[in-house]
Amino acid sequence: MIRYFLLGLTGMAAGSFAQCAAYRFAHPEVNARRSVCDHCGHALKPFDLIPVLGYILRQGRCAYCGKKIPARYPLTEVFCAFYCIEAGRKIPDAGYLSFACGMVFLAVFLAEADRLTMCVPGAALGLFGLCTAVIRLFYAEKTGNLLGDFAPGIVMISFAVFAEKILKKEWMGAGDGFFVLAAGVVLGAYYTVWAVMAASFAGLCRFAFGKEERIPFLPDLVRAFLLVWLWIL
Ligand SMILES: [Zn+2]
């Protein structure tokens, strides 16, 4: 019981930290030592930074200017908490679980950074790939031949390069393709294709019903990847 409680707390804190790190990545000019409100710039007190609870107690508004805080922040924290608890239930090995949580943290950071800046930070993407490689090599059962599992990612990277170089249109960054390449290492080709299809469907729905002009694709890919991975774990 205490194990699941700690896992939930870890997940929540990791989700909160990943979003904060992505915000700092997108706004390098903010170099204050403490987090500030996006809107009024007031420094936040430790109480405001408590994941989820702080949001509920402040009724989803900044305590200083009253501006609404997007529900996406606490929802991501709840998602990460649920995720770590569920992964902890399925993975008894502490080393495996650490790499799995690291992978989730990096995936959430990548999704949020892509949403804010429309580009995928390469260093974090590399670390994500390293986590998937370690999981594949040392912990998870082999899913098939590695080259086959790279196929969906290679197709996506080729498509992105083709669209950019020949059609001169940037529909999809190569970063999304590299994420799919790393995802294939742990999901295997079959489930990677499922995840990409689910993400494309979610992206199309957001494009059709949303108001945004450009839809970052990585957040959809990350959600689909994490859910499919948890499902087949
Ligand atoms: Zn404020």
Residues whose N, C-alpha, C, O or C-beta is under 5 A from the ligand:
A	BS01	ZN	C37 H39 C40 G41 C62 Y64 C65
